Amino acid sequence: MKLSEEAKDPGRTMPLALLISVAGSTLLYVLVAVACISLLGWEGTSANEAPFAAAIGVAFGGAAAVVVSLTALTATANTVLIEILAASRILFGMARNGAAPRVLGRVHPRRRTPWIAVVVIAVIAAVLTVPAEIEFLASATNFLIFLTFIAVNASVVVLRRAEPDTRRPFRVPVSVRGVPPLPLVGIAASIGLMVQLDPAVLLAGLAISGGAAAMAVLGNRRRRRRDR
């Protein structure tokens, strides 16, 4: 969704892409879980820190497990790259709306990408990996993702109530007295997952989100003064 502005028809293609990706990912996760339990048993699966690699090792030998581990590292690197691109677009949008320093909104003259925002996010990501607390960083990222899901689902409910007649290329199905229940389920699920995180992670996530919110508020004030 963070790259939807670069799609030709985001109103139609992005919801379709999300539904297809969620369905495909869910199916793959279920198949992987079934395969691991079939090969290792539920006891072996729960006791193993890398059950998928262990299951591949049982089925095809130790060399195959090494290949799977390397594939997982490659997939992780790809995920990091996607997050850097997505975060740079967020900074670019904030800078364009006056909620972040304007220099972050500069676009490369030939490639047409927000290259300064990309460099800033890449440097921040590299610095954060220095302490090697990868598990803590991953948990903090999960907190911010859950918070984003809550905000997005809440926005669907609020906009459906405040602007019921607005044209929508994609509309969340089912509505009870003008309120779609699916976003409410999404909010409840996100909160349920969020409260299971470590308290230190919750504090770090709240500090990061609070700082971002403060920067957005100050940026909006500056923009209003400039527009006057």
Helices and strands as residue ranges (DSSP letters): G 4-6, H 10-47, H 51-60, H 62-96, G 102-105, H 115-128, H 134-162, H 181-194, H 199-227
